[in-house]
């Protein structure tokens, strides 16, 4: 039971961290391109889908580099 609770806490912590990262990336795109939060999230999610990359990874790249990854 304790192991299951620890895994659950870790999973929840990872989810919260991913959500914060996506929020930061949305804010960066909003500022950089002067777009709404909804549109910025849409840009992130479309980029994720087209590149077959997890949304968290795209968001992490945006936060680190202040731009979307190139579509190589």
C-alpha positions in Angstrom: 0.0 0.0 0.0 2.8 2.4 0.9 4.6 1.7 -2.5 1.3 2.5 -4.4 0.9 5.7 -2.5 4.5 6.8 -3.2 4.1 6.0 -6.9 0.8 8.0 -6.9 2.5 11.0 -5.2 5.4 10.8 -7.7 3.0 10.6 -10.6 1.1 13.6 -9.4 4.3 15.6 -8.8 5.3 14.9 -12.4 1.9 16.0 -13.7 2.1 19.2 -11.8 5.6 19.9 -13.1 4.5 19.2 -16.7 1.6 21.5 -16.3 3.8 24.3 -15.0 6.2 23.8 -17.9 3.4 24.0 -20.5 2.1 27.1 -18.8 5.5 28.8 -19.0 5.8 27.8 -22.7 2.3 29.2 -23.4 3.4 32.5 -21.8 6.5 32.7 -23.8 4.6 32.1 -27.1 2.0 34.6 -26.1 4.6 37.3 -25.5 6.8 36.4 -28.5 4.0 36.3 -31.1 1.4 38.5 -29.4 -1.3 35.8 -29.4 -3.9 34.6 -26.9 -3.3 31.7 -24.4 -5.7 29.5 -26.3 -3.9 30.0 -29.6 -0.5 29.6 -27.9 -1.6 26.2 -26.5 -3.0 25.3 -29.9 0.4 26.1 -31.5 2.2 23.9 -28.9 -0.2 21.0 -29.3 -0.1 21.1 -33.1 3.6 21.2 -33.1 3.6 18.2 -30.8 1.3 16.3 -33.0 3.1 17.1 -36.3 6.5 16.3 -34.9 5.3 13.2 -33.0 6.9 14.6 -29.8 5.3 14.8 -26.4 3.8 18.1 -25.4 6.0 18.3 -22.3 9.2 18.0 -24.5 8.0 20.7 -26.8 7.2 23.0 -23.9 10.6 22.2 -22.3 12.4 23.2 -25.5 10.4 26.5 -25.8 11.2 27.4 -22.2 14.9 26.6 -22.7 15.4 28.2 -26.1 12.6 30.8 -26.2 11.4 29.5 -29.6 9.7 26.4 -31.1 11.9 23.6 -32.3 12.7 23.6 -36.0 10.6 21.2 -38.1 13.6 19.3 -39.5 
